[in-house]
Amino acid sequence: MFDHEHSNQRQHPARLSAKRLMLMFCLVLSMSFLVGCGTKTVPTEAPLQPTASITPIPVTTAPTPTPTSTPIPCNPPAATSNSIEWDYVVVGDSIVYGFLTQPPLTGYIGYLEQDLGIEVKINNWERDSWSGTGMLIALRTDVELRQAVCDAEVVIFEIPRKAFESPGQVYTAGNPGACGGTDNQDCLRKALKMYQEHVDAIIAEIVSLRSPSDALIRTFDAHTYWPVAETKANGTFEGMNYYWQAANDYLIQVATEYQIPVARVNEAFNGPNGDEDPFENGYVEDDFTHPSRKGEELMAELLRGLGYEYAP
């Protein structure tokens, strides 16, 4: 008997073969995919390795006003010494060169020998273009300089003006906005801050090596080092001079706290208001910075005028 239901499920051999081929093709394709993809190893993220310690780039800042606490055996105080040969140390940039002038030329060395009846032994630590930072590093690390200051009967030092050099050039060029800030004076403010930090640190270091009670320690404020006439003409003199006078005032204040007398070179060269031209007065060379012979002699007289008293 013919089973209609089953007969309906039977298919034409050609169709069956085609379907089988299609199924086989899909099976092969699936197997290929599994072989090509299913067996692929998924990379796992490698564990993080600890990074090596990185040395930070040092930030260039002004030195801190902390004297080096390294004891050094020093010569007896000048006031109690019976020696007629006195160690005379001059430390600073090229502005201090005039304090190395020896007789028969008029200078501070000649005044010392004449007034005190001693013989001066010069220890020259004048370094051209020395910065405040460079001078401080030398005072803290150079064994010869430290010993020289420690043994000295007389120490003449200057705070280098290098902190003001580049900012001063930028400001006095008269280019609007070049110095920074709404008033175009940011670079001068930064220069003043740096200079003040140099004052603090250098004086603290010198006094830690030799007390003003044991030696004649002297310093001086400074004249304008830029062309006064030119900067008055372009309108930058007042701004520049304001910060320079503030720098000088700070030096006087700190030195006085340490009982170190200060020769008032700025007033002598630039007048009582600080606005006279030292070049026109013949006190500086044509670079507007270095004292002329006339200026050097005046500086020696100012230093002599401080007398020879020791701090209590």
C-alpha positions in Angstrom: 0.0 0.0 0.0 1.3 3.3 -0.9 2.1 5.5 2.1 1.3 9.0 0.9 2.9 10.7 3.9 6.2 9.0 3.5 6.1 9.4 -0.3 5.9 13.1 0.2 9.1 13.1 2.2 11.1 11.3 -0.5 13.0 13.7 -2.7 14.4 13.7 -6.2 17.9 12.1 -6.2 19.3 15.2 -8.0 17.9 17.5 -5.4 19.2 15.2 -2.6 22.7 15.2 -4.1 22.7 19.0 -4.4 21.6 19.4 -0.9 24.2 17.0 0.4 26.9 18.8 -1.6 25.7 22.1 0.0 25.8 20.6 3.5 29.3 19.1 2.9 30.5 22.5 1.6 29.2 24.3 4.7 30.7 21.6 6.9 34.1 21.9 5.2 33.9 25.7 5.4 33.0 25.5 9.1 35.9 23.2 9.7 38.3 25.5 7.9 37.1 28.4 10.0 37.6 26.4 13.1 41.0 25.3 12.1 42.0 28.8 10.9 40.3 30.8 13.7 39.1 28.6 16.5 42.6 27.3 17.2 44.2 30.8 17.2 45.7 31.7 20.5 44.4 35.0 21.8 47.4 37.0 23.2 47.2 37.9 26.8 48.5 41.2 28.0 52.0 40.8 29.5 52.2 41.7 33.1 53.5 45.2 33.7 57.1 45.4 34.7 58.2 47.9 37.4 59.7 50.9 35.6 63.2 51.9 36.6 63.5 54.9 38.8 63.8 58.1 36.9 66.1 60.8 38.1 64.2 64.1 37.9 65.7 66.9 35.9 67.0 69.4 38.5 65.1 72.6 38.6 67.3 75.7 38.3 66.4 77.9 41.2 68.1 80.4 43.3 70.4 78.9 46.0 68.9 78.7 49.5 70.4 81.0 52.2 71.9 78.2 54.3 75.6 78.4 55.2 77.6 75.3 54.9 78.3 73.8 58.3 81.8 72.5 57.6 84.2 73.5 60.4 87.5 74.9 59.2 90.5 75.8 61.4 91.1 79.6 60.9 93.8 82.1 61.7 93.3 84.1 65.0 91.1 87.1 64.8 92.7 90.1 63.2 92.1 92.2 66.3 94.2 89.9 68.4 96.9 89.1 65.8 100.4 90.4 66.2 101.2 89.8 62.5 101.9 92.8 60.4 101.1 90.8 57.2 97.4 90.7 56.7 95.5 88.3 54.4 93.4 90.5 52.1 90.6 88.6 50.2 88.7 90.2 47.3 85.8 88.2 46.0 83.3 89.1 43.3 83.0 89.7 39.6 85.1 92.2 37.5 83.6 95.2 39.3 85.9 94.5 42.3 89.0 94.8 40.2 89.8 98.3 41.5 90.2 96.9 45.0 93.3 95.0 43.8 95.1 98.2 42.9 98.5 98.4 44.6 100.7 101.4 45.6 102.0 103.7 44.2 98.5 103.9 42.6 95.8 105.2 45.0 93.6 102.4 46.2 92.2 100.6 49.3 95.3 98.4 49.7 97.5 101.5 50.0 95.0 103.0 52.5 95.1 99.9 54.7 98.9 99.8 54.8 99.2 103.5 55.5 96.4 103.7 58.1 97.1 100.5 59.9 100.8 100.0 59.5 100.4 96.5 58.0 101.5 94.7 54.9 98.8 93.4 52.6 99.0 89.9 51.2 96.5 89.8 48.3 94.3 86.8 47.7 92.5 87.6 44.5 89.1 85.9 43.9 87.9 88.3 41.3 86.2 86.3 38.5 85.0 88.0 35.4 81.3 87.5 34.7 80.8 85.6 37.9 77.1 85.1 38.7 75.7 85.1 42.2 75.0 81.4 41.9 78.5 80.7 40.7 80.1 82.7 43.5 77.9 81.0 46.1 78.8 77.5 44.8 82.5 78.5 45.1 82.1 79.8 48.6 80.4 76.5 49.6 82.6 74.0 47.7 86.0 75.5 46.8 88.4 74.5 49.6 90.9 77.2 48.7 88.4 80.0 48.7 86.8 78.8 51.9 90.1 78.7 53.7 91.1 82.1 52.3 88.0 83.7 53.7 88.4 81.8 57.0 92.0 83.1 57.4 91.5 86.6 56.2 92.0 89.8 58.2 90.2 91.7 55.5 87.4 90.5 53.2 86.0 92.7 50.4 83.0 91.1 48.6 80.4 92.1 46.1 77.1 90.5 45.1 77.3 90.0 41.4 74.6 91.7 39.3 74.3 88.9 36.8 70.7 88.2 37.8 69.8 91.6 36.4 71.9 91.4 33.2 69.6 89.7 30.7 66.3 90.9 32.1 67.7 94.5 32.2 68.7 94.2 28.5 65.3 93.0 27.6 63.5 95.7 29.5 65.7 98.6 28.5 65.4 97.7 24.8 62.0 99.3 25.1 60.0 96.5 23.3 56.4 96.5 24.7 55.5 93.3 26.5 59.0 91.7 26.2 59.6 91.7 29.9 56.2 90.1 30.7 53.3 91.0 32.9 50.6 93.7 32.4 53.2 96.4 33.2 56.0 94.8 31.2 58.1 94.4 34.4 57.8 90.7 35.3 61.4 89.9 34.3 62.7 92.7 36.6 60.6 91.4 39.5 62.1 87.9 39.0 65.6 89.4 38.8 65.1 91.3 42.0 64.0 88.1 43.8 67.0 86.2 42.5 69.3 88.9 43.6 67.8 89.1 47.0 68.3 85.4 47.5 71.9 85.7 46.4 72.4 88.5 49.0 70.9 86.3 51.7 72.9 83.2 50.8 76.3 84.8 50.1 76.4 86.9 53.2 75.3 84.0 55.4 78.1 81.8 53.9 80.8 84.4 54.3 79.9 85.1 57.9 79.8 81.4 58.6 83.4 81.2 57.5 84.7 84.5 59.1 82.9 86.6 61.6 82.8 90.4 61.2 84.0 90.5 64.8 87.2 88.7 63.7 88.0 90.4 60.4 87.3 93.6 58.5 84.4 92.5 56.3 83.2 95.1 53.8 80.9 95.4 50.9 79.3 98.1 48.7 76.2 98.8 46.8 76.4 99.4 43.0 76.0 102.1 40.5 73.7 101.8 37.4 75.3 99.5 34.9 73.2 100.5 31.8 73.3 103.7 29.6 71.4 106.2 31.7 70.9 108.8 28.9 69.7 106.3 26.4 67.2 104.7 28.7 65.9 108.1 29.8 65.3 108.8 26.2 63.3 105.6 25.5 61.4 105.9 28.8 62.7 102.7 30.5 65.1 104.3 33.0 62.6 104.9 35.8 61.3 101.3 35.7 64.8 99.8 35.6 66.2 102.1 38.3 63.2 101.3 40.6 64.2 97.7 40.8 67.9 98.4 40.9 67.5 100.8 43.9 65.4 98.1 45.6 68.3 95.6 45.1 70.8 98.0 46.6 68.4 98.8 49.6 68.1 95.1 50.3 71.8 94.6 50.3 72.3 97.4 52.7 69.5 96.0 55.0 70.9 92.5 55.1 74.6 93.5 55.5 73.6 95.9 58.3 71.8 93.1 60.1 75.2 91.2 60.0 77.0 94.3 61.1 78.9 94.6 57.9 79.5 98.2 56.8 78.4 99.1 53.2 80.1 101.7 51.1 77.4 103.8 49.2 78.8 103.6 45.7 75.4 104.2 44.1 74.8 107.5 45.8 78.4 108.6 45.0 78.2 107.6 41.3 74.5 108.3 40.6 73.7 111.2 43.0 71.4 111.3 46.0 68.3 110.4 43.9 70.1 107.7 41.9 69.3 109.3 38.6 72.6 111.0 37.6 74.7 109.6 34.8 78.0 108.1 36.1 79.4 108.0 32.6 78.9 111.7 32.2 80.5 112.2 35.6 83.5 110.2 34.5 83.1 107.3 37.0 82.5 104.5 34.5 84.0 103.3 31.3 82.2 103.6 28.0 80.6 100.1 28.6 78.6 101.9 31.3 79.5 99.1 33.7 83.1 99.0 34.8 84.5 101.8 37.0 87.0 104.1 35.4 90.2 104.9 37.3 88.5 107.9 38.7 85.6 105.7 39.8 88.0 103.1 41.4 89.7 105.8 43.4 86.3 107.1 44.6 85.3 103.6 45.6 88.5 103.1 47.6 87.9 106.4 49.4 84.3 105.3 50.3 85.6 102.0 51.7 88.2 103.8 53.7 85.6 106.2 55.0 83.9 103.2 56.7 86.7 103.0 59.2 88.3 100.0 60.7 85.9 99.0 63.4 85.1 95.4 64.1 81.6 94.2 64.8 80.9 93.6 68.6 
